[in-house]
Amino acid sequence: MDKLAKRLREDADKIEVSVSDELDQRITASLRGVTPEGHAGARRERAKPLGFWWASSLTGIAAAAAVIVIINLQQAEEAPQATPTDVVAAVPVIDLQAETAALTGPLQQELENLQADIRKAEEKVKKDIGL
Amino acid sequence: MDAFTDLVRSYRERLLRFLLTRCATYADAEDALQDTLINAYRYLHSYDARWRFSTWLYRIAINNAARLQSPEVVELGELRDEESDPLLQCIGASDSENLWVTARRLLNDDVYAAMWLRYSEDMSVNDISLALDRSVSWTKVNLLRGRRALDAGMNGGSKESEAYG
């Protein structure tokens, strides 16, 4: 330790101070009135995300379960209404027949006309060849 | 709380001695000490175990002392009343040549604090830079300049114009 450092150390020690009883009591009383922020704050910080995670997870699971239940209930109620038998039964048969006749009628007439034309042509050929 | 009180008991007088050199009155120094210990207890969770505990306490103390130094006090620094100067009160009339009185006159607050932490508390340069929130380079340079200024002051004051601060 050099001369200056030694002198500074000695002179610092010559500064006489003492913490009085009154200051001691004041500090103690002040410390009793203080709550360290770290412990409570850290616990809150840790607990909040964990609780939030659990809450969001449970909410998600509950929502998914509710959607599944609702879909299943709707399917169970709608099932009897959607059979193919009912659809066929709901369509009048007579209407289908009339529609078929309306659609195929002209073709049938055309076919008959063609067959008549063929018969006339056969008779004409037979007459020409002298049969 | 009792454990904390026991822990800081050995630091109280050291902190008070330092704060006396930074505050305008003895009462201010006591208030700064009280605030320092309260803040240390309240924000104990922020203490980084890589620091020395005393370094952390001094950093809080320096910040508290700076807060207590109102602009009026700084402006009236040259007119400091010697009768109410807590440092002079604690040194006593028999030790008017105390080098810390000279240091306070020659150095600015940060350099003075660096010198105090180095030569009164035996802190390392790294710890001083942490306590003062300065770079290691700044600390080294200003410790050297502070020593030069004090050397000049000890040798009759002929080189006081070189004093840094």
Interface residues (C-beta under 8 A of the other chain):
Chain A: L4 A5 R7 L8 R9 D11 A12 K14 I15 E16 V17 S18 V19 L23 R26 I27 T28 S30 L31 R32 V34 T35 P36 E37 G38 H39 G41 A42
Chain B: M1 F4 T5 R12 E13 L16 R17 L20 T21 E30 L33 Q34 L37 I38 Y41 R42 Y43 L44 H45 S46 L87 C90 I91 G92 D95 N98 L99 W100 A103 M115 W116 Y119 S120 R147 L150 D151 M154
